[in-house]
Amino acid sequence: MSYKVMIVDDDKLTVSLLKTLLELDGFEVVSVAEGTTAYQRAREDPPDAFLVDYHLSDGEGTDFVVQMRADPDLYQLPVVMTSGLNREDEAMQAGADWFLIKPFDPSDLVDVFQRLLESTVDGEEEDSW
């Protein structure tokens, strides 16, 4: 099964690298640079999961996550947040399912998405990993 991931990040080089990595592992990838645009696109065509940078050009990625978690059509979708600083507490409080500090091993990202998406499909609790 091919999953669609929406990358919400304003760093073009990072997005390009992550998109290539995820596509090589069979993911469909869409990217959006701003949280407000990402929310609109997700409402129109929801992905299976999100990869959200903590710092976006139009605000904090946590603002996007909070908005998404309040939406009855999007709240259940898995969210992985990233940052060059340790913002794990803030990310998790906003509603992220997982946090990765940059730089991270690309295989870790693929593993996290596979676990989150398989647990969503299987109905497992993420604590069971």
Protein Blocks (a to p, Z undefined) as FASTA:
>chain_A
ZZddddddfbfklmmmmmmmmmmnopacdddfbfklmmmmmmmmccfbdcddfbdfkbcf
klmmmmmmmpmklmmpccddddfbdcklmmmmnopabdcdddddfklmmmmmmmmmmmmm
nopafklZZ
